[in-house]
Amino acid sequence: MSNPKSKFNVAVVGAGIAGLSCATRLQALGFQVQVYEKSRGPSGRMSTRNGDGWSADHGAQYFTARDPLFIEALNTWIKAGVAAAWHPRLNVYEANQWHESTSKDSRYVGVPAMNSPGKYLADKLSIECNQTIDKIYQQHGKWFLHSLESGDITQSFDYLVLAIPAPQASALAKSVDHSMEAFCSSVHMQGCWTLIARLSEKANIPFDAAFINNEIISWISKNNSKPGRTGQETWTIHANPQWSQQWIELDKEEAKQLILESAKKLGLDCAKAEIAIHRWRYASGAIHAEMGFIFNADSKLSLCGDWLNGGRVEGAWLSGYQLASAINISATTLNP
């Protein structure tokens, strides 16, 4: 017998880990799912930049796993060879002094790159990339979408999932759900300036990664210390969220120089390195960890993402998974 859920079409806007998790779970439950992503590929901020003979994770640097559901998913990724444990020599810098981190957290990364788990999930889904959804509207109980690149999307959908940062969700919800728009507008997300340094010579630094306190920089990591990485030595440097947000409109060259000066003070001299810089406009700002997701059962419009569930990779995955379960309950009520 056919699954009655297959009669329901769901559009998921955003192919970060929350959107991919939601779409994967919905598809497993029998829904017809279509994902739209504005970038060239999936994974969102679990991202990797590649060049000639080098690569670097320039978004999320690692993730932890505490929830049994996410641990189960992680074990699937490890078995598939797209994730592994990372055991860095981890230091902390505070009050102008270095010391070893006392953290006992188990850390994991994608293999051979941070975007590998996202690509693994995306392989089993129908995804259209390079599609910036810039308008949504509802007619006769169905959702319709408009793409900046392609115009009106002909397919209609019973459910619509916005798996995107709060400011982007607010812009889309503006014309269809004022309460959801107001909620999203109340979320203050912070940006992050990220610098990638490709060194011509190996750095003589006694750690693989470090947390930095009360400086322009908040994190330094040697990409090559992660499992599965090869090629030229690269370091990822994250500026701290408060500084990044304050100077989010700074010229890229100016931001680069300030971050490089801070790195040099901390012992990473990038004078002979090739530098790339990236501005994440919406990198952090998770203030609704208790909510997990938002689902309007009447309009069938919903939100998921790390910003609704603690701000971590695990939170993003759980947000999408739990939203899918709520949509499933709704569809079961409509078509028992």
C-alpha positions in Angstrom: 0.0 0.0 0.0 1.2 3.5 -0.7 2.2 5.8 2.2 -0.4 8.5 2.6 2.3 10.9 3.6 3.6 10.8 0.0 0.6 13.0 -0.9 2.2 15.8 1.1 4.8 18.0 -0.5 7.3 19.9 1.6 9.6 22.7 0.6 12.7 23.2 2.7 14.5 26.5 2.2 18.1 26.2 3.3 20.5 23.2 3.0 22.5 23.8 6.2 22.6 21.0 8.7 19.1 21.9 10.2 17.4 21.9 6.7 19.2 18.7 5.7 18.2 17.0 8.9 14.6 18.0 8.6 14.4 17.0 4.9 16.1 13.6 5.6 13.7 12.8 8.4 10.6 13.9 6.4 11.7 11.8 3.5 12.2 8.8 5.7 8.6 9.4 7.0 7.3 9.2 3.5 6.9 12.9 2.5 7.9 14.3 -0.9 10.6 16.8 -0.1 12.3 19.5 -2.2 15.2 21.5 -0.8 16.3 25.0 -2.1 19.7 26.4 -1.4 21.1 29.8 -2.4 24.7 28.7 -2.4 26.6 26.4 -4.8 26.3 23.4 -2.5 24.9 22.1 0.8 26.2 22.3 4.4 25.7 25.9 5.3 28.2 27.0 8.0 29.6 23.5 8.1 31.7 24.6 5.2 35.1 24.1 3.6 37.0 26.3 1.2 39.2 24.5 -1.3 42.1 25.7 -3.4 45.0 24.3 -5.4 46.7 21.9 -3.0 45.0 23.2 0.1 41.6 23.2 2.0 40.4 24.8 5.2 37.2 24.6 7.3 36.2 28.2 7.5 32.8 27.8 9.2 32.0 25.5 12.1 35.3 24.0 13.4 34.1 20.9 15.2 31.0 19.6 16.9 30.1 17.6 20.0 27.4 15.0 20.6 25.3 14.6 23.7 21.8 13.8 22.7 21.1 10.1 22.0 19.4 10.8 18.6 22.3 12.9 17.4 24.8 10.4 18.7 23.0 7.7 16.6 23.2 10.0 13.5 26.9 10.7 14.2 27.6 7.0 14.4 26.0 6.6 11.0 28.3 9.3 9.6 31.4 7.7 11.2 30.4 4.3 9.8 30.0 6.0 6.3 33.5 7.5 6.7 32.2 11.1 6.6 33.0 12.0 10.2 35.6 11.1 12.8 36.9 12.1 16.3 39.4 15.0 16.5 41.9 15.0 19.3 43.7 18.4 19.0 46.4 19.7 21.3 44.1 22.4 22.7 45.3 25.6 24.5 43.6 28.6 26.0 44.8 32.2 26.0 43.6 34.6 28.7 45.0 37.4 30.8 48.0 37.5 28.5 48.9 33.9 29.4 48.8 30.5 27.7 47.7 27.3 29.4 46.5 23.9 28.2 42.7 23.4 28.0 41.2 21.3 30.7 38.1 20.5 28.6 37.2 16.8 28.4 34.7 17.2 25.5 34.9 14.7 22.7 35.2 16.6 19.5 34.2 15.5 16.0 34.7 16.8 12.5 33.6 16.0 9.0 36.0 13.8 6.9 37.8 14.7 4.7 36.2 18.1 5.2 33.7 19.8 7.5 31.0 19.8 4.8 31.2 16.0 4.3 28.3 15.1 6.6 26.1 17.6 4.8 27.1 16.3 1.4 26.3 12.8 2.7 22.8 13.8 3.7 22.3 15.8 0.5 23.1 12.9 -1.7 19.9 11.2 -0.7 17.7 14.3 -1.2 16.3 16.4 -4.1 18.2 19.7 -3.8 18.3 22.7 -6.2 21.3 24.9 -5.5 21.9 28.5 -6.6 18.3 29.2 -5.9 17.7 32.3 -3.7 14.1 32.1 -2.5 13.1 35.8 -2.2 9.3 35.5 -1.9 6.8 33.1 -0.5 3.0 33.2 -0.6 0.0 31.0 0.1 -3.0 30.3 -2.1 -5.9 27.9 -1.4 -3.9 26.2 1.4 -0.8 25.7 -0.8 2.6 27.4 -0.5 4.3 28.9 -3.6 7.9 30.1 -3.9 9.7 32.7 -6.1 13.4 32.4 -6.8 15.6 35.4 -7.5 17.4 33.4 -10.2 14.5 31.4 -11.8 11.4 33.4 -11.1 8.2 31.6 -10.0 8.6 28.0 -9.0 5.7 26.0 -10.6 5.4 23.3 -7.9 3.2 24.0 -4.9 3.7 22.7 -1.4 1.6 21.7 1.5 4.3 22.5 4.1 7.1 25.1 4.1 10.2 24.9 6.2 12.5 28.0 6.5 15.8 26.5 7.7 17.7 29.8 7.4 19.1 32.5 9.8 16.5 34.6 11.6 17.0 37.8 9.6 16.5 36.0 6.3 13.4 34.2 7.7 12.1 37.5 8.9 12.3 39.0 5.3 10.4 36.0 3.8 7.8 35.9 6.5 7.1 39.6 6.3 4.2 39.3 3.9 2.7 36.1 5.1 3.0 35.9 8.9 3.5 39.1 10.9 3.9 37.3 14.3 6.6 35.0 12.9 8.3 38.1 11.2 8.2 39.9 14.6 9.7 37.0 16.4 12.5 36.6 13.9 13.2 40.3 13.9 13.7 40.1 17.7 16.6 37.7 17.3 20.0 39.5 17.2 22.4 37.4 15.3 26.1 38.3 15.3 28.5 38.0 12.4 32.0 36.5 12.2 35.1 37.6 10.3 37.1 34.5 9.4 40.6 34.5 8.0 42.3 31.5 6.3 46.2 31.6 6.3 48.1 29.3 4.0 51.6 29.1 5.2 54.7 28.6 3.0 56.5 27.0 6.0 55.2 25.0 8.9 54.4 27.1 12.0 56.3 26.3 15.1 53.3 26.5 17.5 52.8 24.1 20.4 49.1 23.6 19.8 46.6 22.5 17.1 43.8 24.8 18.2 43.2 27.4 20.8 40.4 29.4 22.5 41.4 33.1 22.8 39.7 35.3 25.4 39.4 39.1 25.4 41.2 39.7 22.1 40.0 40.4 18.5 40.5 36.7 17.8 38.5 34.1 19.6 39.7 30.9 17.9 42.8 29.6 16.0 43.0 26.1 14.5 45.4 24.2 12.3 43.3 22.5 9.6 45.9 19.8 9.0 45.6 18.5 12.5 42.1 17.2 11.7 41.7 13.6 10.4 41.7 13.1 6.6 43.3 16.5 5.8 46.2 16.8 3.4 48.0 19.5 1.5 49.5 22.8 2.4 49.4 23.8 6.1 46.4 26.1 6.7 45.1 27.9 9.7 41.6 29.1 10.3 41.2 32.2 12.5 37.8 33.4 13.8 37.4 36.9 15.1 35.2 37.1 18.2 31.5 37.6 17.6 31.2 41.0 19.4 34.1 42.5 17.6 32.9 41.0 14.3 29.4 42.4 14.7 30.7 45.8 15.7 32.9 46.0 12.5 30.8 43.8 10.2 30.8 46.5 7.5 34.5 47.1 7.7 36.4 46.9 4.4 37.8 43.4 4.0 41.4 44.6 3.7 41.1 46.6 7.0 39.5 43.6 8.8 42.3 41.4 7.5 45.1 43.6 8.8 43.5 43.9 12.3 43.1 40.2 12.6 46.6 39.5 11.3 48.0 41.9 13.9 46.1 40.1 16.7 47.3 36.7 15.4 51.0 37.9 15.4 50.6 39.0 19.0 49.5 35.5 19.8 52.4 33.8 18.0 51.1 33.1 14.6 53.0 35.3 12.1 51.3 35.2 8.8 53.6 37.7 7.0 54.6 35.1 4.4 51.2 33.4 4.2 48.6 33.6 1.5 45.5 35.0 3.1 41.8 34.7 2.3 39.1 36.4 4.3 35.4 35.6 4.7 32.6 37.6 6.3 29.8 35.5 7.9 26.9 37.9 8.4 24.9 35.5 10.5 27.2 33.3 12.5 25.8 33.2 16.0 23.1 34.4 18.3 21.3 31.4 19.7 18.9 32.7 22.3 16.0 30.4 22.0 17.5 27.1 23.0 14.3 26.1 24.8 12.1 26.3 21.7 13.9 24.0 19.3 11.7 25.0 16.3 8.6 26.9 15.4 5.6 25.4 13.6 2.4 27.1 12.7 0.0 24.2 12.3 -2.7 26.4 10.7 -0.5 27.9 7.9 1.9 25.0 7.9 4.9 27.4 7.9 7.8 26.5 10.1 11.3 27.5 11.3 14.3 25.5 12.3 18.0 26.2 12.8 20.8 26.3 15.4 19.6 29.8 16.5 16.5 28.1 17.8 18.3 25.3 19.6 21.5 26.3 21.4 23.7 27.4 18.5 25.7 24.3 17.9 25.8 21.7 15.1 24.0 19.2 17.3 21.3 21.8 18.1 20.8 22.5 14.4 20.4 18.8 13.6 18.0 18.3 16.4 16.0 21.4 15.5 15.4 20.0 12.0 14.7 16.4 13.2 12.2 17.5 15.8 10.4 19.9 13.4 10.0 17.0 11.0 8.4 14.9 13.7 5.9 17.8 14.4 5.1 18.0 10.7 4.5 14.3 10.7 2.1 14.5 13.6 0.2 17.3 11.8 0.0 15.3 8.6 -1.2 12.3 10.5 -4.0 14.3 12.0 -5.0 15.6 8.5 -4.8 12.2 6.9 -5.0 9.5 9.6 
